[in-house]
Structure formats: structure tokens, C-alpha cells
Amino acid sequence: MKIVFFGSASFACESLRLLAADQRFEILGVVTQPDRPAGRDRSSAPTPVKEETLKWHIPIFQPEKATDPALLNQIRFLAPEAIVVAAYGQIIPPEILRLPPLGCINIHGSLLPKYRGASPIRWALLNGESQTGVTLIRMDAQIDTGDILAQQATRIRRRDNFQTLHDRLAVMGAVLLLQTLPLLKDGKIQPRKQEPSPTSYARKLTREDAHLDWDNPPLKLWFKIRAFAPTPGAFCLWTNPSGQKLILKIFEIILSRRARGKPGEIVRIDKHGILVAARTGGLLLREVQLEGRKRMTAAQLGLGNLLKTGDVLS
């Protein structure tokens, strides 16, 4: 089967890798976002998908916009049977969607119609879902509303964070894709319309969404910490003795019923970590990173005599 692949973020890399390694498929070209400034020196960096594509010596196209007429002409020339899209980062124009006879197949990291949009994995964790999954859809002109070709669910484990769940769903989506494409070509899949409900929109999250509000139940705080770990990291602010507010990122915690104090108050520091009160109960911080320092155990930070019992995190 001849395929053009659209993808940019790391979520797409496993699908690209499995397709490239499988002799049933021929990837005619990969479309990914242009190289962007990254890192402290802001040097130009390729997307994860470009890095993976270079290993397979597949032609790469990096238009600034997917609406570039040159891209449409290139795909028309390549004449793929199907287009596969995963974490590309731009809306695919209708002119491209209509080109391949088998359609444009999108790999989405949720059980659609739930969590349409840019950040389905983080939102599932933020909302404390017990399960999520991957969905393959035949794309239409709207965002994540196309007919469903296949779905697979997975339980969200207690120790999952964004990275572990992201990586598991990326593999699930890739395996499901390789199972589904031949069936689609042979006419053995009957696409089904998405149910009108329950639906939710997983908007793109901002830095402020990662800010912890201690006037919340511990469980809600834990959901947020999981959703933003390991990067960019859920955070709060600590005011040092000089009055400077420093960012404190929190990566691992233990829920506690023993914390007694006002929201955000550090009520205990010991070898087990830093105990912080929430609305009811609190969190025992286990792994943290204070601005300007490396990531470390909360016990190491707390016993370093920087943070003190009675300090209030905000």
C-alpha cells in the first residue's frame, strides 16, 4: 500500500517506524513541520518525526503551511492510496483530504468522541479518567469528527503520568494502524459515525494550566501533577527569605490524610519528604525541582534548610 505520512511530534514516531519496517507498505514521503528554534541557544531543531524519517531515507517535505499549493501538487504527483496523519500540528486542507482513494487516516489519542482536540492525553489525566485509548478515524473537514475505523482502550494505571501514557498509546495506535490499513484496503471495515455524545474538547493547555492551586482536594492536585509530568511539570511558587518567588516543580507525590494546615502550608519536613496541606488532607512531596536547581528528592531539598515548616506555597 502506498502511503504519505503527516506527523511532527514524538507520538507519531512509532507509527512511522512500524510502517517503514513493514514490506506491505511503501511510504512515498513524510510531511512534517519546519525546523524550529529550540533549547537554550535557540538553534534550529528538527521535529521528532523528521529525525525518525532520516533513518529510513524517505523524502521529507516541510511546508510552512499545509495549505501550500506546492504541497498539494506534490501529493497529487505521488498519488498515495492513503494518507496517515498523527500529531502533525496543523489542519489538513480539504483539497488534500480528498486526494487518496482510501482517505486520510488520523491516529488520535483518546476514545473519540471524547477529548477531541490538541491535548487528549493530558486532559484524560487531568480529569481523573479510569481509561482512555486510541481511535483511528477517516478525517473530514472538522476537527476529530470523522468516521471511526477502529478503537482500542487501555486502563489508566495509578502510576501513569503523561509520558508513560503517551508512550503506551503511541505504540497502541501504531499496532492498530498496521492491523487496520489492510482491512480498509480490502473493504473489510465498515466506518461508523461518531456518537453525538459524550463529547468534550481537549483544548491546548497553557503554562498557567500547570499551576497548582492548593485550595483543591489532594486528588485533584495529584491528577494535575500526573498530567504535566515529567515535562513541563506541574508547579507552585515558594517565596524565599529575600522575598523572591521561585518556581517549585512537583513530579511525584503520595496522597496524605494527615496534613493539617491552611492550603499550601508546609506542615512537616523529614526524611520521607515535604508534607503540604491542601483543602482537606494534603500531599507528601517525593520528587521536586526548585528553580535554579536540579531535580531531586523532596527530602534532599527539605533537609537542605531552604524550605521551612510554616512556609506557604502558592
N, C-alpha and C positions, 0 to 999 in steps of 0.2 A: 504494500500500500504506500502510495506517495503522499508525503506529509510536509506541510510548512508549519513550523513551531514558533509560537509567540510566547515569550516569557522573559522575566527580568530578575525577580527575587529568588532567593535560595529555595523557596517552596517548589519551584518548577524544576529544579536540577535533577531530582530523582526520576521524574517522568522523561526528561530529555535523555538521561543516561540509559534508561531501560529501552527506550525507543531506538536509540542509536546502536545499541548492542544486539538488537533483535533483527535477524535477517528478513523477517516478514515485512519490515518497514524500511522505507528509504526517506530520510529527511533531506528535502531539497534545499532547505535554507532555514535559518533561525533569525527571527526578528526580535530585537531586544532594545532597551533604552540606550541612548548615547552614554558614553563615559561621562562621569560627573566628578567634581572635586570632592575629595573625602580625606578623612584623617586630619591630624593637627597641621600638617603642611599644606592641606587642601590641594594635593596633587591629583591629577586626573586618574580615576579608577574605573575599571570595567564592572559591569554587573556580574553577579554570580553566574548567571546563565551564559554570558559571553565567555567567562573563564572556562566553564564546562564545555562549551561548543568548540573552543580552540583545541581541546584534547582530541576531538573527533574529526578535525579538518573539514568541517561543514561550512558552507558560505554563510556569512553573517551580514545582516542588514540593520543599520542603526539610525533610522529616520528620527528627526526631532519630534515629528508628529505622525501618528498612524494615518492621518488624512493626507499625507504627502502623495500627490498623484504619481510620483515615480515609484512608490511602494506598490500602489495598485497595479501599475503596469508590470512591475517585476513579478508579482504573484500571478497575474494573468498569464505571463510568459511561462512561469514554472508549471502552471496547471496542476496543482495538487488535487488529490481526491478528497482530502480532508485537511482542515487547519486545526491544530491543537493549541489552546490558549491556557496558560497557567501563570498567575501572578505577573502579568505583563505591565500593568500600571497605567494603561490608557484605554479609553473606549475605542473599540474596533468599529470603523465606519460601516454602514450598511452595504456599501459597494463591495467591500471585502467579504463581509458575511455571506453574500450571495454567490461568491465565486465557486467554492468547492461543491461538487455534487453531493457529498456526504455531510456537508455543513461545517460549521466551526464548533468544535467541542471544547467546552470550558471545564476545567477541574477546579471545583470550589470547596473550600474547607469548612463546610457545615452541612447539616441535613436540610437542604432547601425544602420549603420556602423560608425556613428560619435563618436569620442572620445573613440576609443579602447585604452586599456592600464590601467595603475595603478591609475590615478588621474582624472577620468572623471568629477566629480562634481566640483572640483576646476577649471578645465580648462573651463568648461562652464561659470562659473562666471568670470574668467579672461578675456574671450573673449566677454563678454557682451551679451551672448545669451539671447533671449527673452523666450525660452522654452527649456526644456530638458525632461528627463523621465527615465523609466526603460525598460529593454529588457530582456526577457528570451530566452536563446539560448541552443541548444544541442551542447555541446562542441566538438571540433575537436582538432587536434594536434597543430593548430596555436593559436595565442592569439586573442580571441574575434572575431573569424571569422566564428563560427558555424552557422548553420541554425536557423532562428528566429522562435520561437514558439509563442511568444506573446509580445506586447509592450503597454505601456501606457504613455501618455505625460502629462506634467504639465507646467503651466506658471511660469517663474521665476519672483517672485514679487520684487517690488522695495526695500523692506526692508529685503529681503532674504540675509543671509550670508551663509558661508559653513555649519554651524551647522544646521540652520533651513532647508536648502535644503536637506542636508544629511538625517536628521531625517524623512522628508516627503517622500523622495524616498525610504528609508528603509521600511517604512510602505506600500507604494505603491507596492514595489517589493514583500513583504510578502503576501499581499492580492492577487496579481496577480498570485503568485505561487500556492496558495491554489485553485484558480479558474482553473488553467491550468493543474495541475497534473492529476486530474480525467479524464479530457477530453483527455489528452495524452494517458492514460491507455486504454480508450475506443476507441481509434483510431479516435477521432473526431477532431484532429488537423492535418493540413497539413503543415509541416515545409516548410519555404520558404528561398531560398538563399538570402544572403545579397547583396544589390545592390553594384556594384563596386565603386560608388561614390555617395555623397561626403563622403570621409573618412578622418579621422585625427587621429593622435596618441597622446594620453594623457600620456606623459612620467611622471615618478615620479618626483615630484617637490623637490627642494633643499631649504635650508635656504636662499641662495642668491636670489632665485626667489621671496622671500617676501620683498626684499629691495626696497623701493620706490625711484624712480628717478623723482625728481621734475621738470625736463625738459621734462615733458609729459603733455598732456591735463588733466584737472581735472577729466574728465570722466574715463580715463584710470586708474588714480590713485585710483578712487573710486572702480572700478572693482577689482583691486588687494586687496584693504582693505577688501572687502566683501569675496573674495576667501580665505583669510587667517584668518578670524575672526570666532570664538573667539580665536582659537589656530592654529598655533603658534603665530599669529599676524603679520600683515604687519608692517614694521619698517623703521625708518630712524635714523640718528645719530645727536646728539646735542653735541657741544663742550662746556664744562663748563669753567668758568673763569680760571681754573687751566690748561686748555689745554687738559683735558681728554675727550675722546669721549664716550658718553653714549648712549645706545640704547633707542629710544623712540618708543614704540609700539602704533599704532593707530587703534582704534576699530570702532568708529562711527564718521561720518563727515556730514557736509552739503555742497553741492556744492555752490560755490560763484562766481559771476561775478565781484565782487568789488575789489578783491585783485589786487594791483598794486605794483610790485616789481620784483626783479630778482628771478628765480626759487629757492624755498626753503627758501626765506626770510620771517621772521615773521613780518607782517605789522601791526598787531593790537592784543592787548590782553585786553579783557574785560570780563564782567560777562557772555557773550554769548559763550566764548571760545577763541581759538587761531586761528587767520586768517593767513594762509600761502599761499604765491604766488606760482603758477605753471607756465607753459609756457604761458598760457593765463588764466586769472581768477585765481581761487585758491580753497582751501578747508578751511572751518571753522571746526577746530578740536573740537569734542564734548566729546569724551571719549578716554583716553590715559593711558599709563603706562610708567613712566620713570624708567630706570634701577635702581634697589635698592629700589624702592617704590611700593606701592600697586596701583592697578588700580583705577582711579579716573576721575572726570570730568576734561576736559581741563581747564575750568575756575578755578578750585581749584589749578591746577598746575601752570597756568599762573599768578594767583594773589598771588602766594606764593613767587614771586620775584626771581625765579630761572631763567626761560627763560625771555628774554627781547626783546622788539621790535628792529628789526635790526639784531638779530641773524639769522644765515643761517643754516637751516637743510640740511644735506647731505645724 
